[in-house]
Amino acid sequence: MQPYVESFAPGSGRRRPRADALSDARRLNLNGMWAFRLSPTAEGTGDAFLADDFDDSPWDRVAVPGHWVLQHVTPPGEQAPRSLRGTADGPLYTNTALPIPLDPPRVPTENPTGDYRLVFTVPEDWHGDGVLRFQGVDSCAKVWLNGAELGWSTGSRLPFEFDAPVRAGANVLAVRVHRWSSGTYLEDQDMWWLPGIFRDVELLARPTAAIDDHFVHADYDAATGTGTLRVDTDVPATVEIPELGVCMPAGETATVPVEPWSAESPRLYRGVLRSAGETVELAVGFRRVEIRDGVLLANGRRIFLAGVNRHEHDQDTGRTLDVATMREDILLMKRANLNAVRTSHYPPHPEFLRLCDELGMWVVEECDLETHGFIYDGWARNPPALPEWRAALEDRVRRMVERDKNRPSVLLWSMANESWTGETFGVLERLIRDRDPSRPILYERDPSYRNSDFYSLMYPSLEALELIARREEPRPERVTDEEDARRRSLPFLLVEYAHAMGNGPGSLADYDRILRGSERCCGAFVWEWIDHGFRSVDLAGAEFTMHGADVDYSPNGGRFCLDGLLFSDRTPSPGLAELAKVLEPVRVSISDRVTVRNRYDFLTTGHLAFRWTLEDDGVEVASGALDVPLVLPGETVEVPLPAGPREAAGETWLTVQAMLAADASWASAGHVVAWGQGLLNGPFDGLRDRSTPVADPVEATMPLTASVLRLGPAVFDARNGRLTEFAGIPLDGPELDVYRAPTENDRGQGGRNDLASVWKAVGLDRMLHRTDQVAVENDGTLVVRGRTGTAAHNHGLRSVFRWTAVADSAVRLDVDVDFEGAWTDTPFRQRDIVVPRLGLRFRLPGDYANAEWFGRGPGESYVDSQAAARVGRFRTSIDGLQTPYPVPQENGNHLDTRWLRLTGAGLPELRVDGAPTFAFTVRRWTSEELERARKPHDLVDSGAVWLNVDAAQQGIGSASCGPALPDGYRIPRERTSWSVLLQA
């Protein structure tokens, strides 16, 4: 075993860290295909591969940057390369547990090690030596150039450099990368373990009098509108910003009128820093960040961080991302009304921050430091508490700050994530403040917050957040009076909330309401941006998204890596649409007037155009431009309703959109930034259909046979009261349905808030139905009385279905349901049993293919996640109603439906109306089949269409990593009545 792998030291032989910069100095990109050989231990292949004449032709070829576990390589003892995905030698996913024994700084002898080798050519006109830069290597690397050892380094997601004495012509670069090292103990960050040289490798020429490092200080005074610029360098140089008329020696100061930089208006002043040997590009953004009276300010104004947490991930290449993908991510964020990103839990590729500067995103930059695995040892030997680890922790913080100190987008520094406490955090705080006093510091996990400028938590309940917003939160344990008083004076930053795992998250609008309503709350970051799944193929050739549980290795974080607002292929989930609506920077509301509230921090509404649309029962009848005066940030205006027809026979809905008036760097003109909707007249009264007048009830006939009963266009089984045919359409049902295929949030986390287990324990997934009575009353009403319950328990539901024929083409069903038995004070973990659904399920012919409805859409909606769903008329295929979550679960619900039409080849149109409104799902498989499926391709057409018409379905929540579903989004166990009209 080579001792450096298990050293507490962060590395050796490296150059001091410095600012990331672009310059005119020569640069040789060393990315490409490298020779590679995988070995089972840290000894690698030995030392022979260092020699100039070593024959690496039998070796594999892998892409750099890249992770060897995501490429085809030859495992030790085998003859041919193959993919390691899905094996214990491939990608491994853990959440909190370390995948190696907790025995720092030692690691197992079984330590997969990759030897990389590249022969590259240095041009004859290359002057002088160079600098060899690695932007990221996981988890530990030793480097040789032309057989001479340069040094080694840990800190996977941070750059390191070596002086590189290259020679003209061929040079041999050899790198040994270890999967496990002492650095592994500092990188337990809820992510896949992906070893390799995964970021760029470059050779940089360093001319005489080159600028080795520089520090841009660009302050902004909101009172005077001036910026103060000073650029410090290590060699004599000149600062030139032509647009500002600045040409001065480095180290001097200029104060000039400027436009400040912000995420909303990312104003950059471009220039150069010129020395005798090198010219460095400058992109200067003037801004001032401060905390005043417990409020976070930028450029003199309170700001609100509408944020998202972002791991670097690609479904094919892992943490290796190209610039085009980074740009597209930021464009998607801005189009979703996000203005901030937390780089959880490590500094990103430097190009990502350059794009944030250019496009406008506030950045909470987090250090590559998390020691979460020590929780399994009661936090004994936690590195921040031990002096032997101090140099390694300081090294990581210093490399982060030095690399990105000139980025105007970086709002504040986060020292670490989930690393409990230790005296080293005080050392890290002083290091940052001494080097960069212009930015605040965050650390969330220490309950004293002695080293943080923010009070911060993860996943509080709405009730807890209300208290925090009023500075009335309970006192944390193990803090002094002085510490608690200081903490209570700090601004609050919600670094993680709304866990976006599977269908969800819910309650986004509730969180936004509380956060925006308190000056103490300066923002929040949804967990997280993208699912960490890998594109994979099973033995039958079916493509699927691989998650942690698809790897036979323990410990294993399972599906917990699939928790993003984007699916792994970067398709936006319904959760992103909901978040975009909730975070709108302009809030439009409609009653007897149109109210426009500007929620931007800095921008007026001058860049927006407003347009209105009037619809009658979802059909557009008029539209036009809305004249809205300029609204300053934080202010509100009201304008009259637009002129338009008001005498519509149906519901008249007015929708007002705020859209970009001209192209922006992140979206084209016409992009909808915000919208609001209001009902002007014709409130829905239920079962209203102008095309089919409601006629007098039609009496039920006597049974046609001993087992068949006809009621208008409907035929029933007289023995159990089930509908078997309607207007010539063969169907079956309805049956009372109280179950749904559990979402990830229904399953809670670690046994907490596990509603799905309770539902199964008490049999909600196996309800049995009994018919007690089928009778025809004197007025022709068919009455079916019954009970729905489960084996082994006495809780159940009594139901009364009353069927009435209406005209020749319709029947009306009035449903009355009540609960009975022991639904409360059960021996299960939740005190009460709460049903996830209360509705009716029908089996329809499989030839139905399309759906049209008037209600909320076009995407799915739930009681706690419906802001993005407007009221209108929508049409799509039944298959298009499904959301393909990578782990199949409840999806595709639509609230507030007035009517639904289903059509298919050779079948009469089937229309369903409800009173009051209803929720519906339509699928080609049952909820039971949906729950049994492990991958989307497990869902196969059952040959039927299954229609749920629900009075209610419970909310989604975010209990997969968060609080329990609020009571207000659960279905109350009370007598419930609703009506359904079937028409053909």
N, C-alpha and C positions, 0 to 999 in steps of 0.2 A: 504494500500500500504506500502510495506516495504521500508524504506528510502534509503537503499543502492542501490536499483535498479536505483534510480534517482540521485545518488550522483555524483558530479564532480570527486570524488576520484577514482583512478583506482582499489582499493581493500583494504583489510585489513587482517592481520594475516598471510600474506605470508612470506616465506623465501626470502632472497635476491637472485636475479637471478645469475646464474652461468653457466659455460660451459657445453654443452652436452658432455657426455663421456661414454665409456664402461669400466666396471671394473669387478674385481672378487668379489666385494661385492654382497651379496645375493640380488636377485631381484624377487619379486612376481608379475607376470603379472595378472592384474585384468580385462583384456578384457574378454568378453563373454556375456552371456545373463543375463541381469539385470531386476529386477522387475521395472515396470514403470506405472505411472498414469498421464494422461494429465488433466490439469485444465484450466479454462478460464481466470483466473487472477493471479496476482503475489503472492497471498496468497497460491496458490497451494492447497494441500490436508490438510493443517494444520500441526500440530506438532506430531501427533500420530505416523507417520511412522518412527520417530527417535528411538522409543523404541525397545529394544532387542526382546520383545515378540510380536511385531506387526505382524499380519497375512497378508502377502502380496500375498497369493495364489490367490485371485481374480484379482489381477492386471495383466496387460499385461506383456509380456516379449519382450524386445527389445535388439538388438545387440549393444554392446559397444566395439569398436567405431562404431558410426553410427548416422544418423539424424532421429529423430522420424517422420518427415514429409515424409520420404521415406520408412517407415515401416508400418506394420499393427498395429494400436493402436485404443483404444476406445475413441472417442470424448466425451466431457462432455455431459451428458444427454442421451447417447446411451448405449446399452447393449452389443454390440459385436464389436470386433476390425474390422477395415477396413482400406484401403489405403486412404491417404489424398491427393494423387497426383491429380492434376487437380482441386482442390478446393481452396477456399480462406484461408483455414486452413493449406494447404499444402505448397509445394515449391512456392515461389513468386519470380518473376524476375523483377528487375528494372535496368536501366542503370545509370541515374544520379539522378533521383528523389528518395527521401526517401519514404518508404512505411508507415511512421507514420507522424503525424503533426510536423511541424518544430517549436518546442517549447522546446528547450533544457533547462535543462537536463531531462525534464519530458517526460513520455511515456503514451500511452493510458491505461485506466483501462483494456480494452480488451487486455490482454497480455498473450497469451498462455504460460503456464508454465508446465514443465515436472518434476515430482518428481521421482528420480531414487533411487533404494535401492538394495544393494548387501550385502549378508552375506558371508564373506570369512574367511578362516582358516589360522591362523599363526602357523607355526610349533613350537613344544615345544623347539627345539634347536635354535630358533631365538634369537639372543643376542641383547639386547638393543632395543631402539625405532627405528623408521624408518622415512622415508620421503615419503609423498604421492605426486606423481607427476601426473599432468594432462597436456598432450601435447597440447590439444586444446578443448575448450568448447565455443559454440556460443549461446548467446552473453554474458551472465552473469551467474555466478554460486556461490551458497553458499554451503558450505561443512560441514558436521557433521561426527564425528567418535565416535561410541559408545555413542551417545546422546550428546556429547560435541561439540559445535561449534568451527571449526578450523578457519574459515574466509570466505572471498568471493573475487571474482576477475572478472574483465573485460579484454578485449583484446583477442578476440576470437581465433586468430591464433598464439598465443604465449603461451609458457608453464608457469605454475605456480605451486608452491610447498608449502606444509605445513609440519611442524613437526607433526609426527603422533605417539602418544603414544599408540601403539597397545598392545594387550595382547595375550598370547599364547591361541590357540583355536579360538573360533568363535568371529568375529568382525563384527560390522554393520557399513557400509559406506552409508551415505545418502547424496544425492546431489540434490539441487533444481536449475533447469536451466530455465531462463527466455528468451523468444524469443526476447523481446525488453528491452533495458536498455539505460542508458546514453551512453554506449559504441557504441550503434547503430549509433549515430551521427558521429562517427569517422570511420565508416566502410562501407561507401557508395561506393562500389568498382566495379560497373558494373558486378554483379553476382547474382546468386540465393541466396535468404535469406533462410538458412538451419540451423535451431537450433538443438542443441543436443551436447552430448559428442562425438565428431566426430574423435578424435585422442586417442591414447593409454592412459591408466591409469595404473600406476605402484606403488608398494610399494617397496622402496629402503632401504635396511639395511645400517645404518651408524655406522660402528665399531669405537671403540676408535682410535684416530689418523687417521681417514679417511681423504682423500683428498677432501675437499669440493669444491675447485675450483682450476683451473690452467690455465695459459696463456702461449701458445707456441709462442715464437718469433723466426722465422726462416728466416733470411735475406739471400740474395744471391748477391754476387759481381761478375758481369759478367766480369770485367777486370781481376780478379784473378782466377775465377772458384771456389771460396770457399763459403761455407755457414757458417753463424754464428748462433749458437743455444743457446737460453736461455729459460728455462722453470721456470716461477714463480709459486709458490704454497703458500697455507695458512698454511701448516704444513711442518716440515722437511721431505724431500723426496730425492730420488736418481733418476737421469735420466739415462736410459740405452738404447743405440742404438747400438746393436752389430755390424751391418754392417759398421758403421762408427767408431767403436772402442771407442765410447763415453760411459763413466761411470763417472758421476760427480754429485755433490749435486745440487739440484734445486736452482736456483738463480745464479749459476755460468755460465760462457760463454765458449763455445768451437767453434773454427774456423777450419773447415776441408774441404778438397776437396769434392765437391758433384756434382751430376747432378741436374739441377734445375727442379722444377715442372712447367708445363704449360698444357694447355688444349690439346695440340698436343702430349705431352710426360709427362703424369701424374706420375712422379717419386715420390713415397712415400718411406720413410725410416721408418720402423716399429720398435717399441720398447716399453718400459714401463716406467711409472713413479711410483716408489715404495716408499710407506711410511710404517710405522710400522703397520698400520691397513688396508691398501688397496693397490691394484695394478691397475693402470689405463692404458689402452691401448693408445699408441701414434701412429699416422700416420702422419709423419712430411713431409711437402712439402716445400722446400726452394724456395722462389721467392721474387723478389722486384718489386713493382708497383710504378711508379712515373710519373709525368707529367713534361716534360722538353721542354721549348720553345714552349708550346702550343701543344705538341704531347704526346699521351698516350704511355708509354713504360712499358714493363714487361721484366725483366731480361736483360735490356739494349737495347731491340729491340722494334721498333714500332709494335703494335699488332692491328689486325682488328677483331672486334667482329661480327661474322656472327651469328646473334642471333634471338631468338624467345621469345615472351612473353608466360608465362605459368601460367594459373590458374590450381589449382588442381581440377580434375573432373573425374568422372566415371558415365556412363549412368545409373547405378543401385544404386550406393552407394554415389553419390555426391562427397564431398570433403574427403571422407574416402577412402584412397588408400592403397593397400598392397605393400610390397617391390617389389614383382615380377612385378607389373604394373609400378612402378617407374623406375625400371631397364629397362623394355622394352621401356618406353618412351625415356630414354636417349640413348639407342641403336638405336632407330629410328632416333633420332636427329642427332647422329653422322654419321649414314649411309646416312643422307640427307645433309651432309657437314656443319651442324651447329656446332659451337664451343662455343656458349654462350647462357645463358638463363637468362631472367629477371623474377624474382619471383613475377610477378604481381598478386595482389598488397599487398603481405604479405609474411612473412617468410614461407617457405614450411615445411613439415614434416622433422625432422632432418635426417632421413634416406636418403632422397633425396640428401641432401648435402654430406652425406657420400659417396653416389654413384658417385656424381660429382667429389669428390676427387679421387676416385678410377679409374673411366673411363675417366675423363678428360673433364670438361666443365667449362669455365669461368662463374661466377655467379655474376649478379647484384642483390644483395639482398635488397628487398624493405620492409619497415616497414609496419605494419598493421595499416595504417593511410590514410584515404581519407575522406574529408569533402565536396565532390562534391555537395551534396544536398543543401548547403547554397547558391548556385548560384541562387536559386529561391527566395532568400531573398536579392538579390543584394550583397551577401557576408557579410551582416550585421550579427553580432554575430558569425563570423567564429572562431572556436575554436583556431587556431594558433594565433589569434590576441587578445585573452582574457586571462588574468592572471589566472582566475579560472580553466581553462582547463590545465594549464601548467604541473601540476604534472602528469596528465594522459598521456600527450604526451611524457614527459620525461620517464615515466615508460615503454611505448611501445618501444621506441628507446633503452633504456637500456636493456630490456629483449632480444631484437634482437641481439644486439652487444655482450652481455655476452654469450648468448647461442652458437653463431657461430663464435666467435673470433678466434678459432683455425682451421678453415676450410681453407686450402690453395686455394680451388676453389673459395672462396668469394673474388672477385676482388675489389669491391667497395660497399659502403653503400648508399642506396637510402632512404632518410628520409621520403618520403611520395609520394603520387600520387594525383594530381589534387586537391590540398587543398588551392589554391590561396596564400595569403601572410599573414605574421604576425610576430611579434617580437619573438615569441617562436622558430621560425626556427633558429634564431641566438643562442638561448640557446641550441637547439638540436645539432647544428653544433659544438659548443664548447664541449658539452658532449662527442661527438664521437671523436673529435680530442684529447681531453685529455686522453681518454681511449685507443684509437687505432689510433695513427698517421700514421700507415703504409698503410692505405687505403684511396683513395680519396673519396669524398662525392658528391652525385648527388641530386639535386632537380630541376625538370623541369619547374614548373609552375610560379615561381616568375620571372617577366620580367627583374628584375635587376640582377638575378643570384648571389646576394651578398653572399649567403651561399653555393654556388655550385662550384665545381671544373670543371664543364662542362657547355658549352652552349648546350641546348637541346630543341627539339621541337617534336611535333607529326604531322604526315601527311602533310608535306610540298609538294607543287607542285615540279615538276622537275625544273622549272625555279627558284623557290625560293632556292632549294637545290644547284643549280649551283652558286648562289650568295654567299651562306654560305660557300661553298667549297673554294671560292676565298677570303673569309673574307670581302665581299662587301655587306652583307645583310643590309636592312634598319634598322635604329635605332628604337628599341621598344619605345613605349610611356611610360611616367612616369619614366624615368631613368635619372640620372645625367650624365654629361660628364665623370666623373671618373668611374661611373658604366659601362657605355657603352664601354669605352676604355678597362676596365678589361674584360668584357664579350667577346669583339672581340678578345682578346688574348687567350681565352680558347679553348681547343679541343671541337669538336662538336660530340655529341652522339645522334643519332636518335632513341629515345626510343620506338616510335611506328610508323609504316608505313605499307603500303601494307595490308590493311584490308582484311583478308581472309574470307569474308562472301559470301557464295554461290559460284558461278562460278567465279574463280579468285584466287589471285589478278593478275592484269596486270602490265606491265612496270617494272617488277623486274629487268630485264637486264639493263634498263636505270638507275634505282637507283644504281645498283651495279657499273656501269661505272663511275658515278659521285663520289660516295663515295670512291671507290678505288683510284680514280685519285687525291685525295687531302690528304696530310698528316694531315690536320686539322681534317678530319673525321675519327673517330676511330671505327665506326661500326654502326649497325642498328639492330632493333628488330622487326620482323614481328608480327603483331597482328592477330591471336594468334595461340597457339598450337592445341587446340582441341575444337570442337563444344561442347557447354554446353547444350546438349539435354538429355532428360531422356527417357529410353525405356518405352513405354506405349502401351496399348491395347484399341481400341475403343469398342463401344457397340456391334459391329458386330464381334468382336474377331480379328480384323486386327491389327497387330503390327505397331506402328509408332513412330517417334521421337517427343516427347513433347517439345515444346518451350514455351516461356513466354506467347504468345498470346493464348495458350490453357488453360490458367487459367483465370477465370472470376474475375479479380481483377484490380483495378486501383489505382495508376499508374502502367503501365505495359510496359516493354521494348520490348515486342513482340518477333520477330524473331531475334533480335539483338544479342542474346546469341549464335546463330549458326554462328560463325565467325572464325572457326579454320581450320588449315591445315590437321587435322584428322577429320573424321566424329565422331559422339558420340560413335560409337562402336569401335573406334580406327582404322578404315580402312583409309589408306592414301587417301587424295583427289588428283586430278590432280595438284592442286596448290603446293603440297609438292614435286612432281616430278620436276616441273618447278623451284622451289626454289633450289633444290639439284643441278640441272644443272647450274643455275646461280652462285651459291656459290662455284663451284668446286675449290679446293685448287691447282689444276694443270690445266692450260689452254692449250689445244691442238688445234692448227690450221693447216690447210693444204692448200698449194698452189702448188708451184713447189718444195717445201720442207716441211718437218714436223717440226713445231715449238712447243717446249714445254716450257711453262713458269711456274715456280714454285711460287705459291702464298701462300705457307705456311709461317708462321711467323718464325718458328724455324727448321722445318724438312727439310732434303734433300729429294730427290726422291729415296733414297736407299731402302725404304720399298715397292717400287712399281715395277711391271712388266708391260711391254707395249706389246700390241698385235695388229696386223693389220688384216683387212679383206677387200677384194676387191670384189665388187659386180657389176654385169652387169644387169641393169634394176631390181635391187633388188634381184638377184640370186647370191649367193656366188660362185666365181670362183677361189679364192685363199685366203690363210691366212697364218699367221706365227708370230713369235716373232719379235719385233722391238728392235734393239740395240740402247738404248738411254743412253748417258753418265750421270753420276751423276750430278744433277742440284741442286745447292745451293739455299736456300731460297731467293726469290727476283730476281733470275737470270733466263736467257733464253738460250736455246740451239736450234740449228737447225740440223736436220739429213736428209740424202737423202731419197727420197721416196723408199719404198721397191720394190724389183724386182717383177714383175708380169705381166700378160697379159695386153696389152694396146690397142688391136685391136678389142675390143668388138663392136658389131653393135649398141648397145644402149648406155645408160648413164653409165659411169664407176665411181662408188663412192668408195672412200677409207675412211674407218673408223678406227681410232686408239683409243684404250682403254687403260687407266691406271688403273691397278687393284692391290689389295693387293697381294704381293708375298708370304706372309705367314699369318697364323691366327693372328688376333689381338684380344684384349679383347672385342671389340665391333662389329667385323664382321669376317667372315671366309675368308681364302685365296680365291682369285678370285673375291671378291667383287669389283665392278666397282666404282672407285672413280671419274673418269673423262673420257670424251671422246670427240673426235672431228671428223669432217667429211668434206670431200672436193670432189668436182666434178673434175675428172681428164680429161675427154673428153666426147664428145657427149652431148653438152648442149641441153636441151629439146627444140624442135621446134614446138610442138603441133600436135595433131591428128596423131601421128606416131604409126603405128602398123605393126610390121614385119610379124605377122601371117596372116593378112588380107590385101593384096595389095590394094591400092586405085585405083579404076578403073574410067573410064570416067563417067560423070554424066548420069543418066538414066532419060529420059523425063517423066514428069507426064502424067498420062492418063487423058482422059476426065472423068467427073463425072460418076460413075457407076449408080447412081440414082441422083435424084435432090438434095440429101443431103450428098452423100458420094463421096470422092475423094481418089484415090489411087496413091501413089508415091513410087515406088519400093516396099519394104516390109511394108510400112506405109500406114495406112488408116486414113483419116481425115474427120471430119464433115465439109462439104463444106460450111455450113452457117456461122460458126464462126472460122474455121481454126484450131480447136483443134484436137490433135492427139487422136484417139480412139482405135487404135490397131497397134501393131508393131510386125511383124514376128509371128503373131498368138497370141501375148500376149495382153490381154485386158488391156488398161490403159487409163488415162485421163490426158490431159495437153499438153504442160506446160502452166502455167500462171505466169505472172510476179509477183514476191514476194519481198516485201520490208520490211517485218515485222519479228520480232522474239519474242518468249516468253520472257518478260523482266527478266534479271538477277537481283539479289539483288543490284548490283552496278548500273544498269540502273535506279533504283529507288532513288538513292542518299540518302540523310539523312536530315530530318527536312525541306523538301522543297527545299533544295539546290541540284543542279545537277540532278534534277528529270527528266531525259529524258523520262522515261516511261509515265509520266503524259502528257508530250507534245505530244508524239506519239498518245496517246489515244484522247487527245483534238483535234488533227487535223485529226484523223481518219485513221492513218496508220494501225490500227488493223481491219479495215473494208473496205478495198479498193474494189472498184467495177471495173469490167473489161468490156470494150466495144470493139467490133470488127468493124472496119471501112471499111475494104476491104479484100477480099480473091480473089487472082488472080493467074493465071498461066502464067508466062512470056514465051517469045518465046524460051528461052533456056531450058525450062522445069522446071524452078525454081518456087516453090509455095511460094507466098508472102502473108503474113498476117500482115496487119497494124491495130493498135489499140491504145487505150488509157486506162490507169489505173488511177483512181482518187477516191475521197471520197465524200460523201454527205456533202453539206453545205459549201464546200470550192472549190477554183478554182485551187489549186495546183495539179499537176498530172505528169504522165510520158507518153510520146509518145514512142511507140515501133514498130519496124519492125522485123518480123521473116521471114527469107529466108530459105526455105527447099529445099535441093537438094538430090536426090537419088544417092547413091554411091554403085556400084556393085548390087548384089541381096540381100544383107543382111545388108545394112547400109544406114542410111540417115544422112545428115549433116544439122545442124541448125546454121545459122549465125544470131546473135542477135545484134540489134542496139537500144539503149535506150537513150532518152534525157529527161531532166526535163523542165517543163513549169509551169507557174503560180507563185503565191506568196509564194515562199519557204523562202524568207528572210524578215527581218523587220516585223516579226509577233508580235501580241500583247502578246505572251506567254513569259514565264520567260527566255527561251533561245531565243536569238535574231533570230537565224535561226533554221529551221527544218532540221535535219540530219537523213536520213534513216538508220536503223540499218543493213539492208541487201539489196543486189541487186542481184537477181538471179531468178531461175526458180524452180517451184514446180510441181512434177509429182505425180499422184496417181497410184500405182502399185498393182498387186494382192497380197493378204495377205499371199499366200503360199511362197513368197520369204523369205528365212530364214538366208542366209549367205552372207557375203561381203568379197571380196578380193580387195585390191587396191595397187597401186604403187604411193607413195607420202609420206607425213609426217604421222608418227605414232610412236608407236601403240596407244598412248593416244590422247585425244582431243587437238586441237591447235587453237589458235586465233592469230590475227595479232600482238598483244602485249603480247602474252603468247605462244611462240612456240619454246623456246630454248630446251626444253626436247624432242621435237618430231624430230626424225631423218628421213631422206629420205630412204625409203626401201619398201619392199613388205610385206604386212600384211594381215592376214585373221582372221576373227572372226564372231560370229553370229550377226545378227541385234540387238538382245537384248543385246549382249555384247558391242555394241557401245554406250549404254546409260550410263550416269553417274547419279547414283541415289541420287541427291542432296535431302536433307530432305525437302526442299521447292522446288517443281518442277519449273524448269526454263530452259532457253536455255542451251544446252549441246551437246557434241558429235561432234563438228565441226572438220573437218580435212582439213588443208590447203595444197596447192601446190600438189594437186592430178593430176597425169598424166592420169590414167585410173582407173575405178571402175568396178568390176564385181559383179553382184548379181545372186545368184542361189537359187533354191528351188525345192522341189519335184514336178515332173510333169510339170515343166515350163522350157522353153528354157533359157539358160544363157543370161542375159542382160548385155551388156558392154557399159559404157559411157566413152568417151575420151573428153578432153577439150583443147582449144587453146585460150589464154595461159592456164596455169594450172587453176584448179578450186578448190573450197572448196565444201565439201558435208556433209550433215547429212542424215541419214536414220532412220525412226522411224515408230512405229505402231500407232501413233497418230499425229494429226496436231499440229502446233504451237498454234492454238487457244485452243485446248484441253489441251495442256501442260500448258498454262497460267491459265486456269480455275482450274486446279487441285490444291488442297491445301496440299495434302499428296501424296507420291509416289503411294500408293495403290488406289488413285483416277484415276490413268492412266490405262485404260483398252484397250485391243486390239480393234481397230476400224474395224477390218476385212480387212484392206488395209495396204499397206506400203507406206509411204510418203517420197519421195526423193526430197531433195533440192540440186540443182546444182547451185552454186553461183559464180558470178564474184567477189564478195566481201562481207564481213561481218565486221562490226565495231569491235573495240577492246573491252576488258572486263573492264579494269581500276580497281579502288578500291574506287569509289565515295560513297559507302555505309557508309564510314567514311574516307573521304580523298578528294583529289582534283578532279576537273572535268576531264573527259577523255581527254587526249591531242589531239589537232587537228589532229596530224599526224596519229592517229588511228581511225579517223572518215572517212566515205565514202564521197569523194568530189561529189558535185552535178554538174556533167559534163557529156557530151555525152560519153557513154561507149559502147564498142563493144566486143563481145567474141563469141566463136564458140563451139559447142558441136557435137560430133559424136555418134550416137546410133548404136550399132551392136548387132546381135543375132547369 
